[in-house]
């Protein structure tokens, strides 16, 4: 079942990134800025999870420094030929598929 918002624990489970690392990345990367609910708890949207998955790939798999990963994200944001031209419904479908596949990969 798809949700609008995810807790930090759920995001940690989905992405395999510890909550303290998520909080640190939030302080370093402007593209990662989850909102806080009335209780003061972080609530993540799918867009935030996408950023976390990108950061995980850059930092954990490709061994970028946080500074290097920050530059990569900034360059993607500055490039108008990226996924912004993609229809919204297609982006949504692809996000759902990516989340599903990431969950399945973690279970293997």
C-alpha positions as CSV (number, residue, x, y, z in Angstrom):
1,X,0.0,0.0,0.0
2,X,1.3,3.4,-1.0
3,X,1.5,6.1,1.6
4,X,1.8,9.9,1.3
5,X,4.2,10.2,4.2
6,X,6.8,7.8,5.8
7,X,8.4,8.0,9.3
8,X,12.1,8.0,9.7
9,X,12.0,4.4,10.8
10,X,10.0,3.3,7.7
11,X,12.5,5.2,5.5
12,X,15.4,3.6,7.2
13,X,13.8,0.1,6.7
14,X,13.0,0.9,3.0
15,X,16.5,2.3,2.1
16,X,18.7,0.4,4.5
17,X,20.2,3.7,5.9
18,X,20.3,4.2,9.6
19,X,18.1,7.0,11.1
20,X,21.2,8.9,12.4
21,X,22.7,8.9,8.9
22,X,19.4,10.2,7.5
23,X,19.4,13.1,10.0
24,X,23.0,13.9,9.1
25,X,22.3,13.9,5.4
26,X,19.4,16.2,6.0
27,X,21.8,18.7,7.5
28,X,24.2,18.4,4.6
29,X,22.0,18.1,1.5
30,X,19.5,20.8,0.6
31,X,17.6,18.4,-1.6
32,X,16.7,16.3,1.4
33,X,14.4,18.3,3.6
34,X,11.6,16.2,5.2
35,X,8.9,18.2,6.9
36,X,8.0,17.7,10.6
37,X,4.5,16.8,11.8
38,X,2.8,18.4,14.8
39,X,4.6,16.0,17.1
40,X,7.9,17.2,15.8
41,X,8.6,13.9,14.0
42,X,10.1,13.9,10.5
43,X,7.7,12.9,7.7
44,X,9.3,11.9,4.4
45,X,7.6,12.0,1.0
46,X,8.5,9.7,-1.9
47,X,10.6,12.5,-3.4
48,X,12.7,12.5,-0.2
49,X,13.1,8.7,-0.5
50,X,14.3,9.1,-4.1
51,X,17.0,11.5,-3.0
52,X,18.0,9.1,-0.2
53,X,18.3,6.3,-2.7
54,X,20.5,8.5,-5.0
55,X,22.7,9.5,-2.0
56,X,23.0,5.8,-1.0
57,X,24.1,4.9,-4.4
58,X,26.6,7.8,-4.7
59,X,28.0,7.5,-1.1
60,X,27.8,3.9,-0.2
61,X,28.2,2.2,-3.6
62,X,30.2,4.6,-5.7
63,X,32.2,5.9,-2.7
64,X,31.6,9.6,-3.3
65,X,32.4,12.0,-0.4
66,X,29.4,14.0,0.9
67,X,30.9,17.0,-1.0
68,X,31.1,15.1,-4.2
69,X,27.6,13.7,-3.8
70,X,26.3,17.2,-3.2
71,X,27.9,18.4,-6.4
72,X,26.3,15.5,-8.4
73,X,22.9,16.4,-7.0
74,X,23.3,20.1,-7.7
75,X,24.4,19.3,-11.3
76,X,21.3,17.1,-11.8
77,X,19.1,19.9,-10.5
78,X,20.7,22.4,-12.9
79,X,20.3,20.1,-16.0
80,X,17.0,20.9,-17.7
81,X,17.2,17.7,-19.8
82,X,16.7,15.5,-16.8
83,X,13.4,13.9,-15.7
84,X,11.5,17.2,-15.3
85,X,10.3,16.7,-18.9
86,X,8.7,13.4,-18.0
87,X,4.9,13.3,-17.5
88,X,3.9,13.4,-13.9
89,X,1.9,10.1,-14.0
90,X,4.9,8.3,-15.5
91,X,7.2,9.7,-12.8
92,X,4.8,8.5,-10.1
93,X,4.6,5.0,-11.6
94,X,8.3,4.8,-11.9
95,X,8.8,5.9,-8.3
96,X,6.3,3.2,-7.1
97,X,8.2,0.5,-9.1
98,X,11.5,1.7,-7.8
99,X,10.4,1.6,-4.2
100,X,8.9,-1.9,-4.7
101,X,12.1,-3.2,-6.4
102,X,14.3,-1.7,-3.6
103,X,12.1,-3.5,-1.0
104,X,12.4,-6.8,-2.9
105,X,16.2,-6.4,-3.4
106,X,16.6,-5.9,0.4
107,X,14.7,-9.1,1.1
108,X,17.1,-11.1,-1.1
